[in-house]
Amino acid sequence: MKEIIRRIASSIVLIIVVSFVTFFMLMLIPGDAVEISLGTEATPERVTELRAALGMDAPWYTQYMSWFTHALAGDFGVSFTYGENVTTLLLSRLPVTLSLMLMAIVIAVPLALTIGVIAALKQNKTFDIIARTLMQMGDAMPQFWIALIFLVYIAAQIEIFPISGFTPFSESVYGGVMSLFLPAVVLAFGMIATLIRIVRSSMLHSLKQDYMLMTRVSGVHPVRAIIKYPLRDALIAPLTVIGIQISGLISGVIVVESIFSLPGVGRLLFSAVLKRDLFLILGLVSFIVTSVIIITLITDILYILLNKKMRRNES
């Protein structure tokens, strides 16, 4: 219980630190966000008026405290570019990004578990060599390159896959799935390599343990022994990297959504950075970091609880 409380406390501190660092770094970037947002209409009087209205004429630490207190209530400010509340923009784009990430996970996890388990059981055989090659390729090939290959050689050649854009599920479930399928496969490709490596290593470690020798001596059927011991470890092992995988997914989402022109959070963040939309960047980065920290915290807690349960069962 103490470990769980310590993890929760450290996560809260990390969220505050990241929000502060993000705000401070944005203050250091050359250029005036107000002047950029006004464009050619940026007269000195209009700039001064807008800065005062947004509270940007105050010292940076006062601006941060004002923004942070409002952010705690779910108000991340108003976007310079879109003229809308950042929270409203975020919620309107979030379903596309969540659907994309969920589809990538659904593709990657079962496939990686299956390949990793079989590769361990067929160690140093043809299937294992193919699996290790797939791991090397997944680690070596950048997602933007895979996305471009898919866009040019699959989406442009096969009509069922749209080249760009997104069809809402409310209009067509089939159209929505087809809009997200190729981007989800691109995101899943990077996940699969890491998960295969972890599952394979966990299975190989368990297969070499003394209790596997005891099951053979006791006459336990090999399939039953594998399901009861190594396979259980292989299913739990990926929990240790779920947080890292989701962080990788989010960074990949920014690239993939931009290439496939998907109206998600990643593309919105990319646009905000290009236009130096201060409050939009702050809101999106804070939301993304908080989400990653919370998911990592949940997986850490689950791993702690599962480890304790496994130890009790084994004893």
MARKOLRO-834194 format. One record per residue (C-alpha): residue number from 1; residue in one letter; x negated, y negated, z. Coordinates in steps of 0.5 Angstrom, whole numbers. Layout:
REM MARKOLRO-834194
SITE   pos   code      xx      yy      zz
SITE   NUM      A       X       Y       Z
...
REM end
This chain:
REM MARKOLRO-834194
SITE   pos   code      xx      yy      zz
SITE     1      M       0       0       0
SITE     2      K      -6      -5       2
SITE     3      E      -9      -3      -5
SITE     4      I      -2      -5      -9
SITE     5      I      -1     -12      -5
SITE     6      R      -9     -14      -6
SITE     7      R      -7     -12     -14
SITE     8      I      -1     -17     -14
SITE     9      A      -5     -22     -10
SITE    10      S     -10     -22     -15
SITE    11      S      -6     -22     -21
SITE    12      I      -2     -29     -18
SITE    13      V      -9     -32     -17
SITE    14      L     -11     -30     -24
SITE    15      I      -5     -33     -27
SITE    16      I      -6     -40     -24
SITE    17      V     -13     -40     -26
SITE    18      V     -12     -38     -33
SITE    19      S      -6     -43     -34
SITE    20      F     -11     -49     -31
SITE    21      V     -17     -47     -35
SITE    22      T     -12     -47     -42
SITE    23      F     -10     -54     -40
SITE    24      F     -17     -56     -38
SITE    25      M     -20     -53     -45
SITE    26      L     -14     -57     -49
SITE    27      M     -16     -63     -46
SITE    28      L     -23     -63     -48
SITE    29      I     -21     -61     -55
SITE    30      P     -23     -68     -60
SITE    31      G     -17     -71     -63
SITE    32      D     -10     -74     -60
SITE    33      A      -4     -69     -60
SITE    34      V       1     -75     -60
SITE    35      E      -3     -78     -66
SITE    36      I      -3     -72     -70
SITE    37      S       5     -71     -68
SITE    38      L       7     -78     -70
SITE    39      G       3     -77     -77
SITE    40      T       3     -83     -81
SITE    41      E       8     -87     -76
SITE    42      A       2     -87     -71
SITE    43      T       2     -94     -69
SITE    44      P      -1     -96     -63
SITE    45      E       5     -98     -60
SITE    46      R       9     -92     -62
SITE    47      V       3     -88     -59
SITE    48      T       3     -91     -52
SITE    49      E      11     -91     -52
SITE    50      L      11     -83     -53
SITE    51      R       5     -82     -49
SITE    52      A       8     -85     -43
SITE    53      A      15     -82     -44
SITE    54      L      11     -75     -44
SITE    55      G       7     -77     -38
SITE    56      M       1     -76     -42
SITE    57      D      -2     -83     -40
SITE    58      A      -3     -80     -33
SITE    59      P     -10     -77     -30
SITE    60      W     -11     -70     -33
SITE    61      Y     -10     -67     -26
SITE    62      T      -3     -70     -25
SITE    63      Q      -1     -68     -32
SITE    64      Y      -3     -61     -30
SITE    65      M       1     -61     -23
SITE    66      S       7     -64     -27
SITE    67      W       7     -59     -32
SITE    68      F       5     -53     -27
SITE    69      T      11     -54     -23
SITE    70      H      16     -55     -29
SITE    71      A      13     -48     -32
SITE    72      L      15     -45     -25
SITE    73      A      22     -46     -26
SITE    74      G      21     -44     -34
SITE    75      D      21     -51     -37
SITE    76      F      14     -51     -41
SITE    77      G      16     -58     -44
SITE    78      V      18     -60     -51
SITE    79      S      14     -58     -57
SITE    80      F      11     -64     -61
SITE    81      T      12     -60     -68
SITE    82      Y      19     -58     -67
SITE    83      G      22     -63     -63
SITE    84      E      25     -57     -59
SITE    85      N      24     -54     -52
SITE    86      V      18     -49     -52
SITE    87      T      22     -44     -48
SITE    88      T      28     -44     -53
SITE    89      L      23     -43     -59
SITE    90      L      19     -38     -55
SITE    91      L      26     -34     -54
SITE    92      S      28     -35     -61
SITE    93      R      22     -31     -63
SITE    94      L      21     -26     -58
SITE    95      P      25     -21     -61
SITE    96      V      21     -20     -67
SITE    97      T      15     -19     -63
SITE    98      L      18     -15     -58
SITE    99      S      21     -10     -64
SITE   100      L      14     -10     -67
SITE   101      M      10      -8     -61
SITE   102      L      15      -3     -59
SITE   103      M      15       0     -66
SITE   104      A       7       0     -66
SITE   105      I       7       4     -59
SITE   106      V      12       9     -61
SITE   107      I       8      10     -68
SITE   108      A       1      10     -64
SITE   109      V       3      14     -57
SITE   110      P       6      21     -60
SITE   111      L       1      21     -66
SITE   112      A      -5      20     -61
SITE   113      L      -3      25     -56
SITE   114      T      -2      30     -61
SITE   115      I      -8      29     -65
SITE   116      G     -12      28     -58
SITE   117      V     -10      35     -55
SITE   118      I     -11      39     -61
SITE   119      A     -18      36     -63
SITE   120      A     -20      38     -55
SITE   121      L     -17      45     -56
SITE   122      K     -21      46     -63
SITE   123      Q     -27      42     -61
SITE   124      N     -32      42     -66
SITE   125      K     -28      45     -71
SITE   126      T     -25      42     -78
SITE   127      F     -19      38     -74
SITE   128      D     -24      36     -69
SITE   129      I     -28      33     -74
SITE   130      I     -23      29     -78
SITE   131      A     -20      27     -71
SITE   132      R     -27      24     -69
SITE   133      T     -27      21     -76
SITE   134      L     -21      17     -75
SITE   135      M     -23      15     -69
SITE   136      Q     -29      12     -72
SITE   137      M     -25       9     -78
SITE   138      G     -20       6     -73
SITE   139      D     -26       2     -69
SITE   140      A     -29       0     -75
SITE   141      M     -24      -3     -79
SITE   142      P     -21     -10     -77
SITE   143      Q     -14     -11     -77
SITE   144      F     -13     -17     -82
SITE   145      W     -17     -12     -87
SITE   146      I     -12      -7     -86
SITE   147      A      -6     -11     -86
SITE   148      L      -9     -14     -93
SITE   149      I     -10      -7     -96
SITE   150      F      -3      -5     -94
SITE   151      L       0     -12     -97
SITE   152      V      -3     -11    -103
SITE   153      Y      -3      -4    -105
SITE   154      I       3      -1    -101
SITE   155      A       8      -7    -100
SITE   156      A       7     -10    -107
SITE   157      Q       8      -3    -110
SITE   158      I      13       0    -106
SITE   159      E      20      -4    -107
SITE   160      I      23      -1    -100
SITE   161      F      18      -5     -96
SITE   162      P      18     -13     -96
SITE   163      I      12     -17     -98
SITE   164      S      14     -22     -93
SITE   165      G      19     -24     -88
SITE   166      F      24     -21     -83
SITE   167      T      31     -18     -84
SITE   168      P      35     -19     -77
SITE   169      F      37     -12     -74
SITE   170      S      44     -16     -74
SITE   171      E      44     -16     -81
SITE   172      S      41      -9     -83
SITE   173      V      38      -4     -78
SITE   174      Y      35      -1     -84
SITE   175      G      32      -8     -87
SITE   176      G      29     -10     -80
SITE   177      V      26      -3     -79
SITE   178      M      23      -3     -86
SITE   179      S      21     -11     -85
SITE   180      L      17      -8     -79
SITE   181      F      14      -2     -81
SITE   182      L       8      -3     -85
SITE   183      P       6      -9     -80
SITE   184      A       7      -4     -74
SITE   185      V       3       2     -77
SITE   186      V      -3      -4     -78
SITE   187      L      -2      -5     -70
SITE   188      A      -2       2     -69
SITE   189      F      -8       4     -73
SITE   190      G     -13       1     -67
SITE   191      M      -9       4     -62
SITE   192      I      -9      11     -64
SITE   193      A     -17      11     -64
SITE   194      T     -18       9     -57
SITE   195      L     -12      13     -55
SITE   196      I     -15      19     -58
SITE   197      R     -21      19     -55
SITE   198      I     -19      18     -48
SITE   199      V     -14      24     -49
SITE   200      R     -19      28     -52
SITE   201      S     -24      27     -47
SITE   202      S     -19      28     -41
SITE   203      M     -17      35     -44
SITE   204      L     -24      37     -45
SITE   205      H     -26      35     -38
SITE   206      S     -20      39     -35
SITE   207      L     -21      45     -40
SITE   208      K     -28      46     -37
SITE   209      Q     -26      45     -29
SITE   210      D     -26      51     -25
SITE   211      Y     -19      52     -24
SITE   212      M     -18      54     -31
SITE   213      L     -23      59     -30
SITE   214      M     -18      62     -24
SITE   215      T     -12      62     -29
SITE   216      R     -16      66     -34
SITE   217      V     -18      71     -28
SITE   218      S     -11      71     -25
SITE   219      G      -8      73     -32
SITE   220      V      -4      66     -33
SITE   221      H      -2      65     -40
SITE   222      P      -7      60     -44
SITE   223      V      -1      56     -46
SITE   224      R       2      56     -39
SITE   225      A      -4      54     -36
SITE   226      I      -6      49     -41
SITE   227      I       1      45     -40
SITE   228      K       0      46     -33
SITE   229      Y      -7      43     -32
SITE   230      P     -10      39     -38
SITE   231      L      -4      37     -41
SITE   232      R      -2      33     -35
SITE   233      D      -8      30     -34
SITE   234      A      -8      28     -42
SITE   235      L      -1      25     -41
SITE   236      I      -3      21     -35
SITE   237      A     -10      19     -38
SITE   238      P      -8      13     -43
SITE   239      L      -5       9     -37
SITE   240      T     -11       7     -35
SITE   241      V     -12       3     -42
SITE   242      I      -5       1     -43
SITE   243      G      -6      -6     -40
SITE   244      I     -12      -7     -45
SITE   245      Q      -8      -4     -51
SITE   246      I      -3      -9     -50
SITE   247      S      -8     -14     -50
SITE   248      G     -10     -12     -56
SITE   249      L      -3     -11     -59
SITE   250      I      -2     -18     -57
SITE   251      S      -8     -21     -61
SITE   252      G      -7     -17     -67
SITE   253      V       0     -19     -67
SITE   254      I      -2     -26     -68
SITE   255      V      -6     -24     -74
SITE   256      V      -1     -19     -77
SITE   257      E       5     -24     -76
SITE   258      S       1     -29     -80
SITE   259      I      -1     -24     -86
SITE   260      F       6     -21     -86
SITE   261      S      10     -28     -85
SITE   262      L      14     -25     -79
SITE   263      P      18     -30     -75
SITE   264      G      15     -28     -68
SITE   265      V      11     -31     -62
SITE   266      G       4     -29     -66
SITE   267      R       6     -34     -72
SITE   268      L       9     -39     -68
SITE   269      L       2     -39     -63
SITE   270      F      -2     -39     -70
SITE   271      S       2     -45     -72
SITE   272      A       2     -49     -66
SITE   273      V      -6     -48     -65
SITE   274      L      -7     -51     -73
SITE   275      K      -2     -57     -71
SITE   276      R      -5     -58     -64
SITE   277      D       2     -58     -61
SITE   278      L      -1     -58     -53
SITE   279      F       6     -56     -50
SITE   280      L       7     -51     -55
SITE   281      I       0     -48     -54
SITE   282      L       0     -48     -46
SITE   283      G       7     -45     -46
SITE   284      L       6     -39     -51
SITE   285      V      -1     -38     -48
SITE   286      S       2     -38     -41
SITE   287      F       7     -33     -43
SITE   288      I       3     -28     -46
SITE   289      V      -3     -28     -41
SITE   290      T       3     -27     -35
SITE   291      S       6     -22     -39
SITE   292      V      -1     -18     -40
SITE   293      I      -2     -19     -33
SITE   294      I       4     -16     -30
SITE   295      I       4     -10     -35
SITE   296      T      -3      -9     -33
SITE   297      L      -1      -9     -26
SITE   298      I       5      -5     -27
SITE   299      T       1       1     -30
SITE   300      D      -5       0     -24
SITE   301      I       1       1     -19
SITE   302      L       4       7     -23
SITE   303      Y      -3      10     -24
SITE   304      I      -5       9     -16
SITE   305      L       2      13     -15
SITE   306      L       1      18     -20
SITE   307      N      -6      20     -17
SITE   308      K      -4      20     -10
SITE   309      K       2      25     -12
SITE   310      M      -3      29     -16
SITE   311      R      -8      30     -11
SITE   312      R      -2      32      -6
SITE   313      N       0      37     -11
SITE   314      E      -7      40     -12
SITE   315      S      -8      40      -5
REM end
